[in-house]
Amino acid sequence: MRPGVVHVVIAGATGRVGSALVQQLQTQSNLLARQGVHVRLDPFKRGDRFSGDAFLRRVQGRGPRRNLFVDCTASDDVASTYAALFEAGVGVVTPNKRANASPFGAYRHLLDTARRCGVPYRYETTVGAALPVIDTLRSLVERGDRVHRIEALLSGTLSYVFARMSAGARFSTAVREAHALGYSEPHPREDLAGADVARKLLLLAREAGRELDADDIPLEALVSDCLLRDDDPASFLARLPEADAQWDTRLREARSSGASLAYVATLEGATAHVGVREVADDTALAAARPGENVIVLWTDHYATLPLVVRGPGAGPVVTAAGVLTDIIGAVRSMR
Ligand SMILES: NC(=O)c1ccc[n+]([C@@H]2O[C@H](COP(=O)([O-])OP(=O)(O)OC[C@H]3O[C@@H](n4cnc5c(N)ncnc54)[C@H](OP(=O)(O)O)[C@@H]3O)[C@@H](O)[C@H]2O)c1
């Protein structure tokens, strides 16, 4: 085994985050090597579907070496292989939220297995892309600080939509703009349903020590169930003006009490929920720029003035940069 070399396999290497990551690994390889981080990239070939069994056979057939698996898919099937990979001595780095959003027992088992097997499991980019959100929460909890409340804007699409509405755009126009700029998922209902934000809040709540499951987090969708059932993105976007009048009214009401609207993920004690809220104009949440993520943490040590993490919380290039940071950390821990 060549000392220091870690073999990295990427699933989803042809996707948006995966291809940006491959490019960054290639352009930064000399820089990484100068820091003693020697990465050998074995990407899955274009069109290959990831199979946990085939990968494990490959790992086991190649004798002793350090292996790191990077999951750049959004697949449940791929996420379900992590525990077996840990048992085989393979570390995992991922921006895929699926594994950590699984039922609480499975989530706990996953973390325990990685710890027991002594392999790295890093997932900083599952919330807020490359922003230091998970690491910040973890270091607070590790030093005994208790998290009392979290308020967060966790969707770049929705912070774009509400910031544009505050600036005078109508709801349907703001969503179409977000879609045209590539902020939203290919089908914008994925963002407007709120489920992705609820999943991110679940991950944060668990990191903060709460034993919550997805069903414990009520969520408010931004459009009607009828509209959410429209499978065609073009027709969905064309029908969005149906919701404009309702959003005009809500925004007018918020303005009359000196507030703005925002789609806020909230953890208060043991209770979590996700939905549209009026936020006072002098708060960090109301000051979000279009597309920004904002995470506000109240803890024992940040009781009066909260700790705030903010910045771009999505985008393939910045997410890949965060995945690269996790890879560097994982490789260092495997030496
Ligand atoms: N984009 C962002 O800004 C962002 C930010 C934070 C986190 N993330 C997370 O990062 C992950 C990737 O996002 P993305 O935007 O790059 O998505 P994407 O462009 O849709 O890429 C996903 C890739 O995974 C591949 N894939 C799916 N199932 C697979 C399997 N079983 N085996 C091998 N490859 C498989 C897809 O291939 P096919 O197209 O052939 O199915 C596609 O190339 C997601 O979990 C997402 O939630 C993304």
The ligand as an ORCA input file, in Angstrom:
! r2SCAN-3c Opt
* xyz 0 1
  N     -26.804     21.293     -6.832
  C     -26.630     21.870     -5.644
  O     -26.508     23.102     -5.555
  C     -26.557     21.040     -4.383
  C     -26.296     21.685     -3.144
  C     -26.182     20.900     -1.977
  C     -26.366     19.529     -2.064
  N     -26.658     18.955     -3.281
  C     -26.859     17.519     -3.317
  O     -25.839     16.946     -4.140
  C     -26.349     15.767     -4.795
  C     -26.137     15.920     -6.295
  O     -26.846     17.070     -6.747
  P     -26.748     17.540     -8.275
  O     -27.346     18.899     -8.308
  O     -25.366     17.331     -8.782
  O     -27.744     16.490     -8.955
  P     -27.714     15.942    -10.469
  O     -27.136     16.973    -11.376
  O     -29.069     15.401    -10.728
  O     -26.661     14.755    -10.408
  C     -26.921     13.516     -9.803
  C     -26.113     12.478    -10.546
  O     -26.249     11.229     -9.897
  C     -26.407     10.234    -10.885
  N     -27.037      9.048    -10.281
  C     -28.294      8.927     -9.792
  N     -28.482      7.673     -9.309
  C     -27.298      7.019     -9.487
  C     -26.842      5.693     -9.214
  N     -27.653      4.800     -8.627
  N     -25.550      5.365     -9.555
  C     -24.728      6.262    -10.143
  N     -25.123      7.526    -10.460
  C     -26.385      7.892    -10.121
  C     -27.245     10.912    -11.930
  O     -27.129     10.216    -13.163
  P     -28.448     10.138    -14.132
  O     -28.723     11.553    -14.534
  O     -27.948      9.263    -15.208
  O     -29.545      9.546    -13.296
  C     -26.578     12.285    -11.986
  O     -25.423     12.250    -12.832
  C     -27.841     15.681     -4.395
  O     -27.961     14.775     -3.319
  C     -28.172     17.104     -3.954
  O     -29.231     17.149     -3.024
  C     -26.741     19.668     -4.433
*
